[in-house]
Protein backbone atom coordinates (compact mmCIF):
# COMPACT_ATOMS: atom_id res chain seq x y z
CA UNK A 1 0.00 0.00 0.00
CA UNK A 2 1.25 3.47 -0.90
CA UNK A 3 0.02 6.28 1.33
CA UNK A 4 0.84 9.82 2.38
CA UNK A 5 3.45 9.96 5.11
CA UNK A 6 2.65 11.29 8.57
CA UNK A 7 4.87 12.40 11.42
CA UNK A 8 4.52 8.89 12.87
CA UNK A 9 6.56 7.63 9.89
CA UNK A 10 9.70 9.57 10.84
CA UNK A 11 11.17 6.66 12.83
CA UNK A 12 10.81 3.97 10.14
CA UNK A 13 11.88 6.44 7.43
CA UNK A 14 15.04 7.37 9.33
CA UNK A 15 15.77 3.68 9.98
CA UNK A 16 15.75 3.05 6.22
CA UNK A 17 17.73 6.18 5.41
CA UNK A 18 20.40 5.70 8.06
CA UNK A 19 21.28 2.29 6.64
CA UNK A 20 22.30 4.07 3.42
CA UNK A 21 24.08 6.84 5.34
CA UNK A 22 26.12 4.38 7.39
CA UNK A 23 26.99 1.79 4.77
CA UNK A 24 26.89 3.37 1.28
CA UNK A 25 27.79 6.44 -0.72
CA UNK A 26 24.23 6.60 -2.08
CA UNK A 27 23.64 9.39 0.42
CA UNK A 28 26.45 11.86 0.95
CA UNK A 29 25.44 12.47 4.55
CA UNK A 30 28.17 11.10 6.76
CA UNK A 31 26.43 10.90 10.14
CA UNK A 32 23.15 9.15 10.96
CA UNK A 33 20.13 11.44 11.10
CA UNK A 34 18.06 11.74 14.28
CA UNK A 35 14.36 10.91 14.10
CA UNK A 36 13.51 14.48 15.13
CA UNK A 37 15.61 15.84 12.26
CA UNK A 38 13.87 13.54 9.78
CA UNK A 39 10.49 14.64 11.14
CA UNK A 40 11.53 18.27 10.53
CA UNK A 41 12.59 17.44 6.97
CA UNK A 42 9.30 15.69 6.32
CA UNK A 43 7.33 18.62 7.74
CA UNK A 44 9.26 21.07 5.54
CA UNK A 45 8.29 19.11 2.41
CA UNK A 46 4.66 18.75 3.47
CA UNK A 47 4.37 22.46 4.37
CA UNK A 48 5.20 23.23 0.72
CA UNK A 49 2.26 21.01 -0.31
CA UNK A 50 4.68 18.58 -1.92
CA UNK A 51 4.10 14.84 -1.59
CA UNK A 52 5.96 12.52 0.77
CA UNK A 53 4.82 8.92 0.38
CA UNK A 54 5.56 5.66 2.16
CA UNK A 55 5.12 2.10 0.95
CA UNK A 56 3.76 -0.14 3.66
CA UNK A 57 3.05 -3.86 3.90
CA UNK A 58 1.57 -5.46 7.02
CA UNK A 59 2.27 -2.30 9.01
CA UNK A 60 5.95 -2.25 8.00
CA UNK A 61 7.35 0.73 6.04
CA UNK A 62 9.26 -0.72 3.08
CA UNK A 63 10.34 2.50 1.45
CA UNK A 64 9.54 6.13 0.84
CA UNK A 65 9.59 8.75 -1.89
CA UNK A 66 9.10 12.48 -1.93
CA UNK A 67 9.49 15.61 -4.00
CA UNK A 68 11.30 18.76 -2.95
CA UNK A 69 11.89 22.11 -4.56
CA UNK A 70 14.50 21.93 -7.29
CA UNK A 71 15.79 25.42 -6.50
CA UNK A 72 14.57 28.37 -4.44
CA UNK A 73 14.08 31.01 -7.16
CA UNK A 74 10.44 31.55 -8.15
CA UNK A 75 11.04 30.70 -11.81
CA UNK A 76 11.83 27.11 -10.74
CA UNK A 77 8.40 26.66 -9.13
CA UNK A 78 7.27 24.04 -11.68
CA UNK A 79 10.34 21.84 -11.20
CA UNK A 80 11.06 19.37 -8.40
CA UNK A 81 13.74 16.97 -7.26
CA UNK A 82 12.51 13.47 -6.54
CA UNK A 83 13.96 11.04 -4.02
CA UNK A 84 13.27 7.40 -3.29
CA UNK A 85 14.76 5.02 -0.72
CA UNK A 86 13.85 1.37 -0.28
CA UNK A 87 14.55 -0.77 2.79
CA UNK A 88 17.44 -3.07 1.84
CA UNK A 89 15.33 -6.18 2.44
CA UNK A 90 12.56 -4.82 0.17
CA UNK A 91 14.61 -4.31 -2.98
CA UNK A 92 13.51 -6.02 -6.17
CA UNK A 93 9.87 -6.25 -5.07
CA UNK A 94 8.48 -3.33 -7.08
CA UNK A 95 8.38 -0.97 -4.10
CA UNK A 96 10.35 1.78 -5.84
CA UNK A 97 8.22 1.46 -8.97
CA UNK A 98 4.99 1.71 -6.97
CA UNK A 99 6.26 4.73 -5.04
CA UNK A 100 7.47 6.60 -8.12
CA UNK A 101 4.31 5.77 -10.10
CA UNK A 102 2.13 7.43 -7.46
CA UNK A 103 4.59 10.27 -6.81
CA UNK A 104 4.84 11.15 -10.50
CA UNK A 105 1.05 10.98 -10.93
CA UNK A 106 0.64 13.42 -8.03
CA UNK A 107 3.28 15.77 -9.40
CA UNK A 108 1.81 15.82 -12.92
CA UNK A 109 -1.67 16.31 -11.47
CA UNK A 110 -0.43 19.27 -9.43
CA UNK A 111 0.96 20.96 -12.55
CA UNK A 112 4.67 20.31 -12.17
CA UNK A 113 6.54 20.42 -15.47
CA UNK A 114 9.91 18.81 -14.75
CA UNK A 115 11.37 16.38 -12.24
CA UNK A 116 15.02 15.71 -11.55
CA UNK A 117 16.65 12.75 -9.87
CA UNK A 118 20.14 13.08 -8.40
CA UNK A 119 21.99 9.77 -8.25
CA UNK A 120 25.33 9.00 -6.61
CA UNK A 121 27.20 6.80 -9.05
CA UNK A 122 27.48 3.96 -9.64
CA UNK A 123 23.94 2.86 -8.80
CA UNK A 124 22.46 0.62 -11.49
CA UNK A 125 19.21 -0.05 -9.61
CA UNK A 126 18.45 3.66 -9.16
CA UNK A 127 19.34 4.45 -12.77
CA UNK A 128 17.01 1.68 -13.98
CA UNK A 129 14.17 2.96 -11.79
CA UNK A 130 14.54 6.55 -12.98
CA UNK A 131 14.77 5.54 -16.62
CA UNK A 132 11.67 3.34 -16.23
CA UNK A 133 9.79 6.60 -15.65
CA UNK A 134 11.14 8.33 -18.75
CA UNK A 135 13.98 10.14 -17.04
CA UNK A 136 17.13 10.71 -19.08
CA UNK A 137 20.65 11.48 -17.91
CA UNK A 138 21.29 15.19 -18.43
CA UNK A 139 24.47 15.76 -16.39
CA UNK A 140 27.42 13.95 -14.90
CA UNK A 141 29.50 15.59 -12.19
CA UNK A 142 32.84 13.92 -11.54
CA UNK A 143 34.25 13.45 -8.06
CA UNK A 144 31.94 15.90 -6.30
CA UNK A 145 31.37 13.89 -3.13
CA UNK A 146 33.98 12.44 -0.79
CA UNK A 147 32.86 9.63 1.50
CA UNK A 148 34.50 6.51 2.92
CA UNK A 149 37.92 7.73 1.79
CA UNK A 150 37.17 8.07 -1.90
CA UNK A 151 35.62 10.41 -4.46
CA UNK A 152 32.17 9.75 -5.94
CA UNK A 153 30.45 10.98 -9.08
CA UNK A 154 26.86 12.22 -9.28
CA UNK A 155 24.51 12.08 -12.25
CA UNK A 156 21.34 14.06 -12.82
CA UNK A 157 18.33 12.50 -14.54
CA UNK A 158 15.35 14.53 -15.76
CA UNK A 159 11.86 14.07 -17.15
CA UNK A 160 9.68 16.82 -18.64
CA UNK A 161 5.93 16.29 -18.82
C-alpha positions as CSV (number, residue, x, y, z in Angstrom):
1,X,0.0,0.0,0.0
2,X,1.2,3.5,-0.9
3,X,0.0,6.3,1.3
4,X,0.8,9.8,2.4
5,X,3.4,10.0,5.1
6,X,2.6,11.3,8.6
7,X,4.9,12.4,11.4
8,X,4.5,8.9,12.9
9,X,6.6,7.6,9.9
10,X,9.7,9.6,10.8
11,X,11.2,6.7,12.8
12,X,10.8,4.0,10.1
13,X,11.9,6.4,7.4
14,X,15.0,7.4,9.3
15,X,15.8,3.7,10.0
16,X,15.8,3.0,6.2
17,X,17.7,6.2,5.4
18,X,20.4,5.7,8.1
19,X,21.3,2.3,6.6
20,X,22.3,4.1,3.4
21,X,24.1,6.8,5.3
22,X,26.1,4.4,7.4
23,X,27.0,1.8,4.8
24,X,26.9,3.4,1.3
25,X,27.8,6.4,-0.7
26,X,24.2,6.6,-2.1
27,X,23.6,9.4,0.4
28,X,26.4,11.9,1.0
29,X,25.4,12.5,4.6
30,X,28.2,11.1,6.8
31,X,26.4,10.9,10.1
32,X,23.2,9.2,11.0
33,X,20.1,11.4,11.1
34,X,18.1,11.7,14.3
35,X,14.4,10.9,14.1
36,X,13.5,14.5,15.1
37,X,15.6,15.8,12.3
38,X,13.9,13.5,9.8
39,X,10.5,14.6,11.1
40,X,11.5,18.3,10.5
41,X,12.6,17.4,7.0
42,X,9.3,15.7,6.3
43,X,7.3,18.6,7.7
44,X,9.3,21.1,5.5
45,X,8.3,19.1,2.4
46,X,4.7,18.7,3.5
47,X,4.4,22.5,4.4
48,X,5.2,23.2,0.7
49,X,2.3,21.0,-0.3
50,X,4.7,18.6,-1.9
51,X,4.1,14.8,-1.6
52,X,6.0,12.5,0.8
53,X,4.8,8.9,0.4
54,X,5.6,5.7,2.2
55,X,5.1,2.1,0.9
56,X,3.8,-0.1,3.7
57,X,3.0,-3.9,3.9
58,X,1.6,-5.5,7.0
59,X,2.3,-2.3,9.0
60,X,6.0,-2.3,8.0
61,X,7.3,0.7,6.0
62,X,9.3,-0.7,3.1
63,X,10.3,2.5,1.4
64,X,9.5,6.1,0.8
65,X,9.6,8.8,-1.9
66,X,9.1,12.5,-1.9
67,X,9.5,15.6,-4.0
68,X,11.3,18.8,-2.9
69,X,11.9,22.1,-4.6
70,X,14.5,21.9,-7.3
71,X,15.8,25.4,-6.5
72,X,14.6,28.4,-4.4
73,X,14.1,31.0,-7.2
74,X,10.4,31.6,-8.2
75,X,11.0,30.7,-11.8
76,X,11.8,27.1,-10.7
77,X,8.4,26.7,-9.1
78,X,7.3,24.0,-11.7
79,X,10.3,21.8,-11.2
80,X,11.1,19.4,-8.4
81,X,13.7,17.0,-7.3
82,X,12.5,13.5,-6.5
83,X,14.0,11.0,-4.0
84,X,13.3,7.4,-3.3
85,X,14.8,5.0,-0.7
86,X,13.8,1.4,-0.3
87,X,14.5,-0.8,2.8
88,X,17.4,-3.1,1.8
89,X,15.3,-6.2,2.4
90,X,12.6,-4.8,0.2
91,X,14.6,-4.3,-3.0
92,X,13.5,-6.0,-6.2
93,X,9.9,-6.3,-5.1
94,X,8.5,-3.3,-7.1
95,X,8.4,-1.0,-4.1
96,X,10.4,1.8,-5.8
97,X,8.2,1.5,-9.0
98,X,5.0,1.7,-7.0
99,X,6.3,4.7,-5.0
100,X,7.5,6.6,-8.1
101,X,4.3,5.8,-10.1
102,X,2.1,7.4,-7.5
103,X,4.6,10.3,-6.8
104,X,4.8,11.2,-10.5
105,X,1.0,11.0,-10.9
106,X,0.6,13.4,-8.0
107,X,3.3,15.8,-9.4
108,X,1.8,15.8,-12.9
109,X,-1.7,16.3,-11.5
110,X,-0.4,19.3,-9.4
111,X,1.0,21.0,-12.6
112,X,4.7,20.3,-12.2
113,X,6.5,20.4,-15.5
114,X,9.9,18.8,-14.8
115,X,11.4,16.4,-12.2
116,X,15.0,15.7,-11.6
117,X,16.6,12.7,-9.9
118,X,20.1,13.1,-8.4
119,X,22.0,9.8,-8.3
120,X,25.3,9.0,-6.6
121,X,27.2,6.8,-9.1
122,X,27.5,4.0,-9.6
123,X,23.9,2.9,-8.8
124,X,22.5,0.6,-11.5
125,X,19.2,0.0,-9.6
126,X,18.4,3.7,-9.2
127,X,19.3,4.4,-12.8
128,X,17.0,1.7,-14.0
129,X,14.2,3.0,-11.8
130,X,14.5,6.6,-13.0
131,X,14.8,5.5,-16.6
132,X,11.7,3.3,-16.2
133,X,9.8,6.6,-15.7
134,X,11.1,8.3,-18.7
135,X,14.0,10.1,-17.0
136,X,17.1,10.7,-19.1
137,X,20.7,11.5,-17.9
138,X,21.3,15.2,-18.4
139,X,24.5,15.8,-16.4
140,X,27.4,13.9,-14.9
141,X,29.5,15.6,-12.2
142,X,32.8,13.9,-11.5
143,X,34.3,13.4,-8.1
144,X,31.9,15.9,-6.3
145,X,31.4,13.9,-3.1
146,X,34.0,12.4,-0.8
147,X,32.9,9.6,1.5
148,X,34.5,6.5,2.9
149,X,37.9,7.7,1.8
150,X,37.2,8.1,-1.9
151,X,35.6,10.4,-4.5
152,X,32.2,9.7,-5.9
153,X,30.5,11.0,-9.1
154,X,26.9,12.2,-9.3
155,X,24.5,12.1,-12.2
156,X,21.3,14.1,-12.8
157,X,18.3,12.5,-14.5
158,X,15.3,14.5,-15.8
159,X,11.9,14.1,-17.1
160,X,9.7,16.8,-18.6
161,X,5.9,16.3,-18.8
